[in-house]
Amino acid sequence: QVQLVESGGGSVQPGGSLRLSCAASRNILSINAMGWYRQAPGKQRELVAAITSGGSTDYADSVKGRFTISRDNVKNTVYLQMNTLKPEDTAVYYCNAATRLVTYWGQGTQVTVSS
């Protein structure tokens, strides 16, 4: 089993930056892939960025060039650096851990981009 604890959300003006953190309860190298999803009001949850245990990354087209996913294998933590934030980035952001058999989710952290 994996517990995921997110932090780093908040309110920011357009053009600002935030860094989200997701701390896992076990060695993230044993997890096939970890990622960040988001869900805005009235919309479906969507993939924002993902990173595999081998280090490969994937991003939604809407965040390419602005967001960066990374991980610290010693701290068992995955980060999402979000730059040049836009109002349309406003959503609850969820950390995700995909093992071979089970997918785990964090509790979510709110990101609000507004002037």
C-alpha positions in Angstrom: 0.0 0.0 0.0 1.1 3.6 -0.6 0.0 6.7 1.2 0.5 10.0 -0.7 0.5 13.4 1.0 0.4 16.5 -1.2 1.4 20.0 -0.2 2.2 23.3 -1.8 -1.1 24.4 -3.2 -2.5 27.9 -2.8 -3.5 31.1 -4.5 -1.3 32.9 -7.0 -1.7 35.7 -9.6 -1.5 34.9 -13.3 2.1 34.6 -14.3 3.1 33.3 -10.9 4.7 30.1 -9.8 3.9 27.3 -7.3 5.6 24.0 -6.5 3.6 21.0 -5.4 5.1 18.2 -3.5 3.8 14.6 -3.1 5.4 12.5 -0.3 5.0 8.8 -0.7 5.1 6.3 2.2 7.4 3.9 0.5 10.3 3.8 -2.0 9.1 5.5 -5.1 11.5 3.5 -7.2 9.3 0.5 -6.5 6.3 2.4 -8.1 6.0 2.1 -11.9 4.9 5.7 -12.4 3.9 8.7 -10.4 2.0 11.7 -11.7 -0.1 14.7 -11.1 -3.7 15.0 -12.3 -6.1 17.9 -11.9 -9.8 18.4 -11.8 -11.5 21.7 -12.3 -15.1 22.3 -11.3 -17.5 20.7 -13.8 -14.7 19.0 -15.7 -13.2 15.5 -15.7 -9.9 14.7 -14.0 -7.0 15.0 -16.4 -3.4 14.0 -16.5 -1.0 17.0 -16.0 2.4 15.3 -15.9 3.9 11.9 -15.1 7.3 10.4 -14.4 8.2 6.7 -14.6 10.6 4.8 -12.4 13.0 4.9 -15.3 12.8 8.7 -15.4 10.7 9.2 -18.5 8.3 12.1 -18.3 5.1 13.0 -20.1 3.1 16.2 -20.0 -0.3 17.5 -21.1 0.0 19.8 -24.1 -1.5 22.6 -22.1 1.3 22.6 -19.6 4.3 21.8 -21.8 7.1 24.4 -21.4 5.5 25.7 -18.2 5.4 22.7 -15.8 8.2 20.4 -14.8 7.8 17.1 -12.9 10.7 15.7 -11.0 11.4 13.4 -8.1 13.8 12.9 -5.2 14.3 9.2 -4.7 15.9 9.7 -1.3 13.0 11.7 0.1 10.4 9.5 -1.8 8.9 12.7 -3.1 7.6 13.9 -6.5 7.4 17.5 -7.3 5.5 19.6 -9.8 7.0 23.0 -10.5 4.4 25.2 -12.1 5.5 28.4 -13.8 3.7 31.1 -15.8 0.4 30.0 -14.2 -2.8 30.8 -16.0 -6.4 31.1 -14.7 -7.2 27.9 -16.5 -4.7 26.1 -14.4 -7.1 26.5 -11.4 -8.1 23.1 -10.1 -7.6 20.5 -7.4 -4.3 18.8 -8.1 -4.0 15.1 -7.2 -0.9 13.0 -6.8 -1.1 9.5 -8.3 1.0 6.4 -7.9 0.6 3.5 -10.3 1.9 0.1 -9.2 1.6 -3.0 -11.3 -1.7 -3.9 -9.7 -3.1 -0.9 -7.9 -3.4 2.9 -8.4 -3.3 5.2 -5.4 -4.4 8.8 -5.0 -3.6 11.6 -2.7 -6.2 13.8 -1.0 -5.7 16.7 -3.4 -4.5 20.2 -3.1 -6.2 23.3 -4.4 -4.5 25.6 -6.8 -6.2 28.9 -7.6 -4.8 31.3 -10.2 -6.6 34.6 -10.1 -6.0 38.4 -10.2 
